Amino acid sequence: MNEQILFDARDRVKAQQMAMARNISKLTTKTAQKRQAHLLCESLKQSIRARA
């Protein structure tokens, strides 16, 4: 049961990361794009650390 909860959480995180990636191109200012890209990178790093 715990494995299923972990997979569901990972899927939600992946979906949020994909949404963040798609959102970057829609932002109008370079500052906002850089900020969003930074948040996405931090999220990806957390995901990688969680798996290790």
C-alpha positions in Angstrom: 0.0 0.0 0.0 2.8 2.4 0.8 4.4 1.7 -2.6 1.1 2.8 -4.3 1.0 6.0 -2.3 4.7 6.8 -3.3 4.0 6.1 -6.9 0.9 8.4 -6.8 2.9 11.2 -5.2 5.7 10.8 -7.8 3.2 11.0 -10.6 1.7 14.1 -9.2 5.2 15.7 -8.8 6.0 14.7 -12.4 2.8 16.3 -13.6 3.5 19.5 -11.8 7.0 19.6 -13.2 5.7 19.1 -16.7 3.2 21.9 -16.2 6.0 24.1 -14.9 8.1 23.3 -18.0 5.2 24.2 -20.3 4.5 27.4 -18.4 8.0 28.8 -18.9 7.4 29.6 -22.6 4.1 31.3 -21.8 5.6 33.8 -19.4 6.2 37.2 -20.9 9.3 38.5 -19.1 12.8 37.0 -19.0 12.9 37.5 -15.2 9.7 35.4 -14.8 11.0 32.7 -17.1 14.3 32.5 -15.2 12.5 32.3 -11.9 10.2 29.5 -13.2 13.2 27.6 -14.7 15.0 27.9 -11.3 12.0 26.5 -9.4 11.7 23.7 -11.9 15.4 22.8 -11.5 15.1 22.8 -7.8 12.1 20.5 -8.0 14.0 18.1 -10.3 16.9 18.1 -7.9 14.6 17.2 -5.0 13.1 14.4 -7.1 16.6 13.0 -7.9 17.7 13.2 -4.3 14.5 11.4 -3.1 15.2 8.4 -5.4 18.8 8.0 -4.2 
